[in-house]
Amino acid sequence: MNFSALLRALVFSVTGMLLISTSNAQTLRIGLAEDPDILDPSLARTFVGRIVFNSLCDKLFDLDEKLAIVPQLATGYEWSADQKALTIKLRPGVTFHDGEKMDAAAVKYSLERHKTMPGSNRRGELAPVTGVDVLDPQTVRLNLAAPFAPLLAVLTDRAGMIVSPKAAQAAGEKFGAAPVCSGPFRFVERVAQDRIVVERFANYWNKGAINFERIVYTPIIDATVRLANLRSGQLDFIERMAPSDVPGLKSDSRFKISRIVEIGYQGITINIGKSDQAQKNPLGRDARVREALELSLDRAAIVQVAMDGEAQIGNQWVAPNNSWYAKNMPIPKRDVAKAKALLAAAGVPNPSFTLMTPTTSDAQRIAQVVQSMAKEAGFDVKIQSTEFATSLNLADKGQFDAYMLAWSGRADPDGNLFSFHACKQPLNYAGFCKPETEALINRSRSTNDPAQRRKIFEQIAETIGKERPVVYLFHRHWLWAHSAKLSGLRTVPDGLVRVQGLKLN
């Protein structure tokens, strides 16, 4: 651990003990893997921020353990016959933390704010929504330019979070410094890189499910330090524990481990058309070389060695246990001989490329295993360790050959697919663009019939599987460790902690 990390750990050790001495079992202390970005649902980008939002901001809809969409601020919905309008009935008697009513006018304001606020990261998610009509105080209608199947799933995340119009208008661009929503807890304070504190909202519509007076979220980047604070009793819960720490904690009866297969993925994104650099290495130029790379890899061994077995192997944007998985494209087995033959046919028996990798320990381990395996087929893989934000910037500019990238995932497969594989979309770091594939993706978005969507996803999987803009490797386990006294924890595959029903016995 470097000096600054050690200093932060010592500081938290002191502040943590102070919290213990002045609080009781009514405070839930959660250790986060990073410090969230701005706490404004329209502007926020980070996964860890979504964990905090789950205590602050209720959404129109939520997800259950099987990824079924369930009402939250909504009580029901109905699609129009042409699938171009969604009417939502709202829960009566809901108030924001500032005492204002959460009604149809507030929903209209929030959705329009998501769409029009400068810098909004929800704008693309709600792009098909052309307008919002207030039908009565408890009813809104979302009008669409065309049918959009993922809309309900989009509304289970930040795009479905409703903010207080009065507070948002008063705070303007500073709203994220003190957000006002209608969730079970209200915002109290935030000290950057140290803590976020929220307190129970007495007028919460579902207050019977809330058993804590306050929650303290503490960002501790180092997984070892995070676990040490759990063991010492300074935290009740930590998210994303290191897979290598699982065996050691299993034998300690004071704690429990919960795991869920993520709805995202870990894969190698390959620059095949993002920039001119795609044509400067054989991996970007020739699909046969990309196939050879995939065949050189043993996914099960990568998971065992790099992730201590804490992941599910996969070859698509959703895991094999997901109902949207395209079964016509099963996971290929490692075949080094075929990989060598493909490289020979491509005229590059010993291709060389650079694999850009975030500096996190798990990404480094994965890259090293990939490097070793690919070498057996003739690849010369150079690893370029890059700070995460910098790596995203380089990927956006196309300044890479291949990129080890993890995506936290979305409930509807479109959230893992459209922005990554449709032409010129913001997360299409590979630069992949096939008109026939884009047409299929758009068809998958415009039908609400699950059977039809599955058939379309099979066609998409076949076309993307041939080009391999992303070599999908596996789907991580969300690993949570917590006090054995904590009960009521729901393991939802999006990896977010639902505070409703949690209690310390």
Disulfide bonds with the S-S distance in Angstrom:
Cys57-Cys181 2.09
Cys423-Cys433 1.96
